[in-house]
């Protein structure tokens, strides 16, 4: 088992380094996809090695595969991002208000998950999803990863104690465990790519804003302006410097 786990880590790291020569970034959708593919391949190889060396049945292979894959996908991103924030001093330089907001959002996600999985009368497993989406929207990939980790810990503990809507499903324990893993994977695959896409759009918007600012400064310095004609609606749009050249408000 130790040999299989060691191979799993080595294979995952090798695959990630092949796609990402530099540091792994969860801010880029392509990097997130590459990380998920590396985790899946490494988990499959690790499960196959453990299954071959242990000589047990197919259930062992599936259990090893799902558990290891879930562990890599859920635990690795928040640890990597937190370590990088500490190493670059970004965590210490963050405003106090941002830290307070992050703590409040993640605490809220934890409380919502406890509320959801401490009872089995109402199937409200969608509520933690809303909380994690909110964390992804406000805190980016770190919020998404940390929120999923919090949900995974609380949901696993309460479900293991026989509480919550998943534990109340009338089926065998193996199916309940697989359903919980499916629930957590769905939550992760929804929120982490969403957070990276939002970060990408924010960066693109900032670059566009900066480019427009430079364009206006260049036009003001050169005393030239630009305009645009919409040939479908036949409307003409003047930019600010064009109005100044013609002496118009």
N, C-alpha and C positions, 0 to 999 in steps of 0.2 A: 504493500500500500504506500509506503514511504517512497519507494522507487517510482511508482505511478504518479504520485503527487509532484515529485521533483521533475519528472519529464513534462508534466502538464505545465508547470511554470516556465520551464526552459523553452518549450515549443511556443507557448503564447508570446513570450518576450521576443523570440526569434522572428515570428510572423509580424509582430508589431514593428520591430526595427526594420524589416524589409520594406514596409509601406511607409513608415515614418522615420526617416534617418535622424531627425531631431527629437525634441520632446513630444510626447503624446499630448495632444490637445483635445479636450472635450468641447471646445468652442466651435469646432469645424465639423459639419455633418459627415464629410468623407472620413475623417478620423474616427468618429463614433462608429460608423459602419465597419471600418477596418478593425477596430477593437472588438466589436461583437463577433466578427468572423473569426478572428484569432482565438477568442474565448471558446467558440463552438468547436473549432478544429482541435484545440488543445484538450478540451473536455472529452471529446470523442476518443482521441488517442489514449488519454489517461484511463478512461473507462474500459477501453478494449484491453489495455495492459493489465489492469487490476482484475478484470474478468478472466483473462487467460491465465494469470498467475494463481488466482484463487480457485479457479475451476468451478465456480458456482453458476447458477442459472441466469436466464435472461433478465429476470426481475432485478438481480444485483447490478447488471450492466446499466439498465435504465435508471435505477435509483442513484448509482454513482454519477452517471452522466447529468441528470437533472440537478442533483444537489451541487456538484462541482461547478456546472455552468452558471447556476443561480448565484453561487457564492462569488465567482469571479465578476459577474456582471454587476452585482449589487454592492459588493464591498470595495472593489478596486477604485471606481471613479471618485467617491468622496475622499478616500485616503490619499490618492494621487493629487487631487486638487487642493486639499487642505495642506498637505506637505509642501506643495509648490507655493501656496500663499504665505506660509510661514517662512520658507526659504527666501522668497523675494521681499519679505517684510510687508507684503500687501495687506495682510491681516491687521498688523499693528497700525498701518497708515490709514485704514478705513475709518470714516467718520463714526462717531459714537452713535449717531442716529441710525446709520445703516446697520451697525451691529445689533442695536436694539430691535430694529425691524426684522432682521434675520432671525434673531432668537425668538421673537414673538410668532413669526410665521411657522417656524419649525416646531415650536411648542404647541401651536394650534393644530398642526398636522398630527402630532402625537396624541393630543387630547381627543381629536376627532376619531382617530384609529381605536383608541381605548373605548370610546363610546360605542363605536360600531361593533367591535369584536368582543365586548364584554356581555353582550346579549344576543339571543338567537330568535327573538320574537319578530324582529323586522329585518328583512334582507337589505341592509343599507351599505353594502360593500362599495357602493359608488362614491360615498362621502369622502373616504381617504383619497380617492382619485382626484376629486375637486381640490382638496387641500394641497396635494402634490403639484397639480397644474398651477395653482396660485403661487406656490414656492418657485416653480420653474419660471413663471412670468416675471416675478419680482427679483429673484436672486440668480437667475441664469442656470447654467448646468450644475453648479454646486448645489443650488437649492433643490433641483430635481433629484440629483443623486442622493443628497442627504435626506430628503423627504422619503424617497423610496426605501432607504436603509432603515429609517425610523419605522415606517409602516411594516417592513419585513420583520423587524425584531419583535414589535408588539403583536402583530398578527400571528407570528409563529408561536410565541409564548402562550398567548391566550387560546389559540386553536389546539395546541398541545395539551392544555389543561382541560379541554373539552368544552370551552366556551366559544360563543360566536356563531354566526350563520353557517360557516363552512363546516364546523364540527357537528352542527345539527343535521347535516345532509344524511339521509338514510342510505348509507352504503358502507363498504369496507374501508378500513383506515387507509389503505394504499391509494384508493381513489380520492379520498379527502386530501391527502398530501399532494398528489399530482394536481388537483384543482387549485390548491393554495399556491403551488409553484407556478401554475399557469397564470393565476391572478397577478402574482408579483412580476412575472416576466412581461405580461401585457402592460402593466403599469409602467415598468421601466422603459419598454420599447415605445411607449407613447410619449412620455414626458422628457426623456433625455434628448432624443432627436428634436423635439419641439423647442427645447431650451436652446440648443445649438443653432437652430434655424432663426430663432428670435435674435440671438446675439449677432448672427450674420447680417440680418436685416438692419439692426441698429448700427453696425459698423458701416454698412453700405450707405445708410442715410447720413451718417456723419461725414463720410467721404464726399458724398454728393453736396452736402451743405458747405463743406470747405471749398469744393471746386467752384460752386456758385459765388461764394464770397470772394475768391481770388479773381473770378471773371469780372465781377462788378468793380473790384479795386483796379484791375487792369484797364477797364473801359473808362473809369473816372480819370485815371492818369493819362490815358491817350486821347481823351475827349472823343471817344467813339461810342456808339451804342448798337444794340442789336434788336431785332424784332422778328416775329414769326407770323406766318400766314397759314391759317387753317383752310385748305382748299375745299374741304367738304362743307363746312359751315360758313365759309368765306368771312372769317373774322380775323382781325389783325391785332396782335398783342405786342405792345411796346414795353421794353424794359426801362428801368428808372433813368439810366443815362440818356436814353433816346428822348425822353420828355425834356430833360434839362437842355439838350442841344437845341430843341425847338422852342425853348422858353415856355413850356407848358407845365402845369401842375400834374 
